[in-house]
Each structure stands twice: as C-alpha cells, then as structure tokens.
Amino acid sequence: MILVGILLTFLGFIISVLSLAATSSVGGRLAMVLLGLAVSLFGIGVLNKAYLKNAIWKKGYGRE
C-alpha cells in the first residue's frame, strides 16, 4: 500500500504539471490542477493509512 500511495501522489503531481502543455485556457488548466491536487491528496491519505497500520505506539512495548 505504501508503493500505491507514493505512485498516486506522484501521478497527481504529473497531472498538474501536464496541465501546462495540455491546454492554453485558464479554466482547463485550473480543472487539471485541481484534479491533480485531488489525486495527490488521495495518495497522501493512502500513505497515512499504511503508516498508521504499523504505528510504533500500537506495537505494545512494555506491556508484557
């Protein structure tokens, strides 16, 4: 899941950068950048869930 989160975050960045070459209209670029931002934030959410699943405070050190 960590790799999926990293790839989604990178894909969102690529979508945002490609908006410069895809269209010259401001509205089109805005829509593509917002889509890229949404994809990146979703990827960050996937990364967060993957890291919280193995959080250090859930390991139970000292409770034995």
C-alpha positions as CSV (number, residue, x, y, z in Angstrom):
1,M,0.0,0.0,0.0
2,I,2.9,2.3,0.6
3,L,4.0,2.0,-3.0
4,V,0.4,2.7,-4.2
5,G,0.3,5.8,-2.1
6,I,3.6,7.0,-3.5
7,L,2.6,6.3,-7.1
8,L,-0.8,8.1,-6.6
9,T,0.9,11.2,-5.1
10,F,3.4,11.3,-8.0
11,L,0.6,10.8,-10.5
12,G,-1.2,13.8,-9.1
13,F,2.0,15.9,-9.4
14,I,2.4,14.7,-13.1
15,I,-1.2,15.6,-13.9
16,S,-0.7,19.1,-12.5
17,V,2.5,19.7,-14.5
18,L,1.0,18.3,-17.7
19,S,-1.8,20.9,-17.5
20,L,0.7,23.4,-18.8
21,A,1.2,21.6,-22.0
22,A,-2.4,20.2,-22.4
23,T,-4.3,23.4,-22.8
24,S,-3.8,27.1,-23.0
25,S,-7.1,28.1,-21.4
26,V,-7.1,29.1,-17.7
27,G,-10.2,27.1,-16.9
28,G,-8.8,23.9,-18.4
29,R,-5.6,24.3,-16.5
30,L,-7.4,25.0,-13.3
31,A,-9.5,21.9,-13.7
32,M,-6.5,19.7,-14.4
33,V,-4.5,21.2,-11.5
34,L,-7.5,20.6,-9.1
35,L,-7.7,17.0,-10.4
36,G,-4.0,16.5,-9.8
37,L,-4.3,18.0,-6.3
38,A,-7.2,15.7,-5.5
39,V,-5.2,12.6,-6.7
40,S,-2.2,13.7,-4.7
41,L,-4.2,14.2,-1.5
42,F,-5.8,10.8,-2.0
43,G,-2.3,9.3,-2.4
44,I,-1.2,11.0,0.8
45,G,-4.3,9.6,2.6
46,V,-3.4,6.1,1.4
47,L,0.2,6.6,2.7
48,N,-1.1,7.8,6.0
49,K,-3.3,4.7,6.5
50,A,-0.4,2.4,5.6
51,Y,1.8,4.1,8.1
52,L,-0.8,4.2,10.9
53,K,-1.4,0.5,10.4
54,N,2.1,-0.2,11.7
55,A,2.4,2.7,14.1
56,I,5.0,2.5,16.8
57,W,2.5,3.1,19.6
58,K,0.5,0.1,18.5
59,K,3.4,-2.4,19.0
60,G,2.8,-2.7,22.7
61,Y,6.3,-2.2,24.1
62,G,6.5,-2.5,27.8
63,R,3.1,-4.2,28.2
64,E,4.4,-7.7,28.7
